[in-house]
Amino acid sequence: MLALLLAVLAVASPTNAAMTADGQMIIVPEYVKAEEIVKNGDFESAIPLLNETLRQYPAHASAWNLLGYIHRRLGKFDEAEQYYEGALTLNPNHIGALNYMGQLFLQTGRPDKANILLSRLKEICTDGCEELDHLQTAIDTGVAGNY
């Protein structure tokens, strides 16, 4: 799995990203549908849509992140971590991936690593953000969230 991730990331370029040159997101129907499905709790059905998103746009960091979220929620922690790493390789400041990977670190007994990601979120979200709040709460309570 990691070898495949690295191979895809190696060929991904800004021209393949689901983003315009000025940083505006391109609407990818498969990704939008996958988000809706995940919000309804049907994680497995979203995976093919996200795989199609990545086939079209291998550098779509949010698709990598959502695959990580799905796998984490399914208890597939090793796979989830690889997807989060993919998202953060493409966008080191992806606040969703930083939060979700922090949640994963808490779930897998690595609170020190979760705290490192919390520090990164504090640097990025200088005016605060939901992702920062979620990870802070999870660290404070010692309980990872289901988001």
C-alpha positions in Angstrom: 0.0 0.0 0.0 2.8 2.5 0.9 4.6 1.7 -2.3 1.5 2.5 -4.3 1.0 5.7 -2.4 4.6 6.8 -3.0 4.3 5.9 -6.7 1.1 7.9 -7.1 2.6 10.9 -5.2 5.7 10.8 -7.4 3.7 11.3 -10.6 1.3 13.8 -9.0 1.9 17.4 -10.0 0.1 20.7 -9.5 -1.5 20.3 -12.9 -3.1 17.1 -11.7 -4.5 18.6 -8.5 -8.1 19.3 -8.1 -7.3 23.0 -7.7 -6.8 25.8 -10.1 -3.5 27.7 -10.4 -4.9 30.4 -8.1 -5.8 27.9 -5.4 -9.5 27.5 -6.0 -10.9 24.0 -5.6 -12.2 22.2 -8.7 -15.5 20.5 -8.0 -15.0 16.8 -8.4 -18.5 15.1 -8.4 -17.2 11.8 -7.1 -15.5 13.5 -4.2 -18.7 15.5 -3.4 -20.8 12.4 -3.5 -18.2 10.5 -1.3 -18.4 13.3 1.3 -22.2 13.0 1.4 -22.1 9.2 1.8 -19.5 9.4 4.6 -21.7 12.0 6.4 -24.5 9.3 6.3 -22.1 6.8 7.9 -21.7 4.5 4.8 -17.9 4.4 4.7 -17.4 1.4 2.5 -19.5 2.9 -0.4 -17.4 6.0 -0.5 -14.1 4.2 -1.1 -14.7 3.6 -4.9 -15.7 7.2 -5.4 -12.6 8.5 -3.7 -10.4 6.1 -5.6 -12.0 7.5 -8.8 -11.3 11.0 -7.6 -7.6 10.1 -7.1 -7.5 8.4 -10.5 -8.5 11.8 -12.0 -6.6 14.0 -9.6 -3.8 12.1 -7.8 -2.8 15.2 -5.8 -6.3 15.7 -4.3 -5.1 16.0 -0.6 -8.7 16.0 0.7 -9.5 12.7 -1.0 -6.4 11.2 0.6 -7.5 12.6 3.9 -11.1 11.3 3.6 -9.8 7.8 2.8 -7.7 8.1 6.0 -10.8 9.1 7.9 -12.8 6.2 6.5 -10.1 3.6 7.3 -9.6 5.0 10.8 -13.3 4.8 11.5 -13.2 1.2 10.2 -10.4 0.4 12.6 -7.8 0.0 9.8 -5.3 2.2 11.6 -2.2 1.3 9.5 -4.0 2.1 6.3 -5.5 5.2 7.7 -2.1 6.5 8.7 -0.7 6.0 5.2 -3.6 7.9 3.7 -3.1 10.8 6.2 0.6 10.8 5.3 -0.3 11.1 1.7 -2.6 14.0 2.4 0.1 15.8 4.4 2.8 15.1 1.8 0.6 16.9 -0.7 -0.4 19.6 1.7 1.6 19.8 5.0 -0.9 22.3 6.4 -4.1 20.3 5.6 -5.9 21.1 8.9 -8.3 18.2 8.5 -5.5 15.6 8.1 -3.6 17.1 11.0 -6.6 16.8 13.2 -7.6 13.3 12.0 -4.0 12.0 12.3 -3.9 13.4 15.8 -7.1 11.5 16.6 -5.4 8.4 15.2 -2.3 8.9 17.3 -4.5 9.1 20.4 -6.4 5.9 19.4 -3.2 4.1 18.9 -1.5 5.2 22.1 0.8 7.9 20.8 -0.3 11.0 22.6 3.1 12.6 22.2 2.7 12.6 18.4 -0.8 14.0 18.7 0.6 16.9 20.7 3.1 17.6 18.0 0.2 17.9 15.5 -1.8 20.0 17.9 1.2 22.4 18.0 1.2 22.6 14.2 -2.6 23.3 14.2 -2.0 26.1 16.7 0.6 27.6 14.3 -1.8 27.3 11.3 -5.1 28.3 13.0 -3.9 31.5 14.6 -7.5 32.7 14.9 -8.7 29.2 16.0 -10.5 26.6 13.9 -12.8 23.6 14.5 -10.0 21.1 13.8 -7.8 22.6 16.5 -10.7 22.6 19.0 -11.4 18.9 18.2 -7.9 17.8 18.7 -7.4 19.9 21.8 -10.5 18.3 23.3 -9.4 14.8 22.4 -6.0 15.4 24.0 -7.5 17.0 27.1 -10.0 14.2 27.6 -7.8 11.4 26.3 -10.6 10.2 24.1 -10.4 10.4 20.3 -13.4 11.9 18.6 -15.5 10.1 16.0 -15.0 13.0 13.5 
